[in-house]
């Protein structure tokens, strides 16, 4: 009954989403406040109904209700509670319902905050959100319904797949979805503004926090996914330019561009039309990501063609929203009032360059991701576009952009002085060069790119630091004043500095991967092996059983010089009734680096074939992403979001008092 | 029944929720615009200044800027739609909320939902589960648990393998059959099961691997029906019709007529020869004996006097239908011998043989 109630709530949510789409938009266009006012109510109702549906499905999982097909296929009564709950979204149907849930949560949040918004804009924004929700709800109801029932009830579920029982895998999809779906708000705002025919300061003020929020989640989601692949897949790699990864990277790149252009819009009312376009493109890439992952098109174009219902449906949704958004843009954008002017050398100019680089890199990734699919469709050849392509296209664009970042960050709004900025950044530049020279002299050999990359990372961090120092420190000022100034600095400025420094940290982590050491060896018991600065000795290999699996474990003792540094374990796991054994990598963190062990095989004579990696500074890759997200959060918490666009006033202060804060 | 009460309640709430904003009087009609935004901003700056968050100069500059923008702000049109049209719209919207939403939701739900199926949480099913130990999935779970602890139990693997196969867990079936073969040694049944599982993994294509398994199974037991069948299927999939037909017919001959496998095989034969599967296969044992007796009588008559062409054709057909390919072939040879010198008759025999799939 609870299950059926949830099913009905889901269907009812589809109808209220339809109402939310049609009536408020009509109200907004016909200037009818009564119909426009329906938007908020309908949004709350849709939200409540989807929550009911999702809760009912979760209950079916928790109570192991095997009369629900979806539960039978993806759950098992002996699963730990946490994985019963995460099991809801670990399959196609449930994850699409989660997608919709997050979508309506965002719509409800917009509706809550909507009291301060112009009613017509709010009505059109919520209408577009409703349209997206209705489309995806219909998709779930017709092609991926998680509430379908069985009359003959099996005694047990089939979803006992311990490989998928992992905290990383449990948290990763919701984070990623929060990012993907969050950009729908920017999209809705863009379409709303186009329908509305006006785009102004209010618009920018309301759209920026949503973009920032989505960006934070997407950053965390990508980092999490990367770390999961790193420790779970056992290859020691952290990014594979896999289509699924690219599907999340593309909206991130475009979303980062959007984030920067909304700053320009909010503060200077410039780049309006461009921001609208970026909003549409960012969400389009999110939808494309959903399509790539959910339609099965990635595994093979043919598997997509053999079960086309889902793929075609999402493709239809994709066409409707991307095509519709772009057509509306082409039709209405010329009517929008252009915003403020600025000199080419200015913060705005720098942000335009940033946007161009980011958008170009997103296109490069897009081409590399879609080209194999198109080729396979055309002539059936299955090729894969891998790291070499991306290293030659997207990576140089990233590098060029990052070299440029500290300049942009330090330039003044409206009219900047490149020379002055250059002088201010001299110290940061010197530091970066020093870091490079130091690395060159310490590390002999190895690719040239690595010290350069390290220098780039230092350049980003030092550049951010120098900007902060410049803002709050002057020769002769008492320390107290400097601290007060630093504390008084807007949180968004701290956020910018942190986010850029976080990028620098990640760049250092990435550059250091080329100094990683990889050793593949067959080791006898008590034999030692040198891995970078460490010596590992095969201590013992033994069998162990856990819940639902048995494993052959090898344990190594780790020493640095003569100092014992604990042990590291890796194992081959065989899960009950499963074909493939899985490798559990052993990872131990020393300082910022990690020792990574991945066993290949235990040979009959007690020898062990094992792969060891020493990865210096590797944790920085993910630490940097966390710092970036933290910067985003700080920026989100900036009180000036409430005060609004006072940047120009600050600029005026700048000229008079020489202080930016 | 309760489910319908709940559904009615939910529907009622939703309809009321949608109607509510329509019952509210519209406000003066002027929408928020940039002017409100900048006024709000000015108030905010003053508020911050009063709390000491902004110093004098910054606050004054910010205020000047906001005031300047306030003056320049675009005046949004204050006009709203005509009242008469608004009334019509409200009525339409009310109709949508009152009828459109419930009708659409209920019709979709009636098409897709199963309102009569109660929840079946595992807790409420424990009692019936405990008594029903014969339940397949419980048994599977038990065997799997045992195999986790005793992976050397070949009988266990051999027992669970066909179960996996029938449940569609083909990869698991391949693994279980392989383990069983490894631990129990070569048997035709396990080997042909492995081949079948491999074939299932390959979406029903008899791959080279699977074919090798069937050949091995036949090497240890030439009468293994499953292996015979799939070897014939392999030939059919390869497009080698004559070989497929010969193999099917050989198999058909060894199967009890009217059995399920025999019907399956006869369908393949029919598909290959273009002759529809014969209803005669459905005869029960008594009828079958009677038919056999009739055929034997016909055979005896034709042996004595081989001039009856129609009789020969009937005999060939009869043997073929009974699944006795050898005798059908024999009948053809004897008919040809008896009809030497009648080219027309020989032609007819050849045509019939081809149709029946006796000759290649």
Interface residues (C-beta under 8 A of the other chain):
Chain A: X1 X2 X3 X4 X5 X7 X8 X9 X11 X12 X14 X15 X16 X18 X19 X22 X23 X26 X27 X30 X31 X32 X33 X34 X35 X37 X38 X40 X41 X42 X44 X45 X49 X52 X60 X63 X64 X65 X66 X67 X77 X116 X117 X118 X119 X120 X141 X145 X147 X148 X149 X151 X153 X154 X155 X156 X158 X198 X200 X201 X202 X205 X337 X545 X548 X549 X550 X576 X577 X578 X579 X639 X642 X643 X644 X645 X646 X648 X649 X650 X652 X653 X656 X657
Chain B: X2 X3 X6 X7 X10 X11 X14 X17 X18 X20 X21 X22 X24 X26 X27 X29 X31 X32 X33 X34 X37 X38 X40 X41 X44 X45 X48 X53 X57 X58 X61 X62 X63 X64 X65 X66 X69 X73 X74 X76 X77 X79 X80 X81 X85 X86 X89 X90 X93 X96 X97 X100 X101 X104 X105 X108 X109 X112 X113 X114 X115 X117 X118 X119 X120 X121 X122 X123 X125 X129 X132 X135 X136 X137 X138 X140 X141 X144 X145 X147 X148 X149 X151 X160 X164 X169 X171 X172 X174 X175 X176
